[in-house]
């Protein structure tokens, strides 16, 4: 049961998702390229943080970024340096399953588990917390993170191993 969650990417989808995690009682560390959404969420109780601070404090790190190159740049190019074994990375971006598997393999070498969990439902469902999550990853990791995803979505379905979430969405 995790309480400390990091959210990187506070755009149209990420910002309302972070808000729903706060409403559900999670401690949320937020990071974004532009400062505005971080300030806004800080007023709602989130901790605006650098990626380093976020990685050092959060047990589960979620990204909601535009595409594969950004997820790789953020996670493998930066955040990975601050991760410790036992943490879990959930990527909610819609990216290539091949890239999901590539990131998962690198993180696994650091003892960090990954779920790829792209969403459908768009901004309205992100706001009202009724997104649909298609999740790829180990059953045990999925089970441990189901409530977190459930705080942001109405439907949370495991589709197979890492990459299966994005394959299903495609």
N, C-alpha and C positions, 0 to 999 in steps of 0.2 A: 504493500500500500504506500504509494508515493504522495508526498505533499508539495515538494518543491519542483516547479516546472519552469523550463526556459522556453521562450517563444521568440524565434528569429524570423522576421518578415511580418511587418504590421501593415500590410496593404488592405485592399478591399475585403479580403478574406481573413487574413491573419489578425487584424485588429478586433473584429467581433468575436473571433474564436478565443482570443486572449481574455476578452471581457467575460465570456461564458465560463472560462476556467476560474476566473476571480469570483464570479457569482456562485460557483459550485464549492467555494471555500479553499481552493488551492492557493499556495504562495507562488506568485508568478513573477519571473524575471524576464524583462522584455528588452529586445535589441532590434534596431532598425537602422537603415542607412540614413534616413532623415529623422530629425529630432522630434518633429511635431507629434506623431502618434505615440512616441515614448512619453512625452509630457502629458498627453491626454490620458494615457493609461495609468500613469503615476497618480493622477488625481483620483483614479478609481481604486487605488491600493496596490498597484504593481510596483516592482522595483525596476526603474530604468537602469540598464547596466551595459558595460562593455561586453563584448563576446567572451572575454576572459573571465570577468566576474560572473556572467551567466553560467558558463561551463563549470566554474568552481563551486557554484551554489546549487544548481539544479540537478536533480536525480534523473529526470527525463527531459530531453531537449527536443523541441518540435520546430521544424522549419516549414514555412509556407512562402516559397519563393517562386519567381517566374518560370524557371526551367532548369534542366540538368546542369548546365555550366555554372549557374549561380549556386546551386546546392553543393557542387564539387568545390567551388572556390571558397565558400563559407566554411564548409565542414572540413574538407581535406586540406585547404589552404590556410586555415586559421584555427577554428574551434578544436580540431583534433589534438592540437598541441597542449590543450588544457584538460583533456578528458582523463578519467580514471576508470579502471576496471569496475564493472557493475552498473555503469550508467547505461541508459537506453536512449537511442536516437530514433525519433519518429519523423519521417519526412512526409508531409502532407501535400507537397508540390506534385504536380502531374508531370512526371519525367519518364525517360526511357527506362524500361525494366533492366536493360543492360547496365545503365549508369547506376541504378539502385543496387544491383548485385556488386558492381565494382566498389562502390562506397562501403557497402556492408562488409566486404572482404577486408578492406583496409581497417575499418573500425574493429572488426573481430580480432585482428592482430593486436589491438590495444585492450581487448577484453570488454569491448562495448558492443551491445546487441543493437540490432536495427529492425524497425518495421517500416515498410513503405505503405503509406495509408492515404492515397489520393482521395479527394472528396468529389461528390457531385451535389449540386443544389444551388450554387452561386451565392451571391451576396445576401439575398433575402433569407435563405436558410442558414447562412453563417450567422446572421444577426439573431434569428430566433432559436438557434441551437438545434436545428433539425436536419443537419447535413447527413449525407450517406457516405460512410467510409468503407472503402474496399481495401482490405489489409493483407499484406504479405509479410510472412515472418514465422518464427517458431511458435508453436501453439502456446507454450509456457509463457513466452514474452507477451504474446497477444492477450492471454488471460490476465496477466499482471497489469496491462495497460488499457483494458477494455473500459473501465470506469472513466478514465481520463478522456478517451474518445467519446464516450457516452455523454460527457458533460457538454460536448460540442455538437453532437449528432443524434439523430433519431434511430439510425441504423448503422450497426458496426458489424461487418462480416469478414471473417478470415477466409481468404481465397486460396491459400497455399503458402509456399515459402517466399522469402524475400524476392521481390520482382513481380509476384503474382497480383499484388494490388494494382500496379500500373498496367500489367497485361490485361487484367479484367476491365479496367477503365478504358483502355484503348479499344 
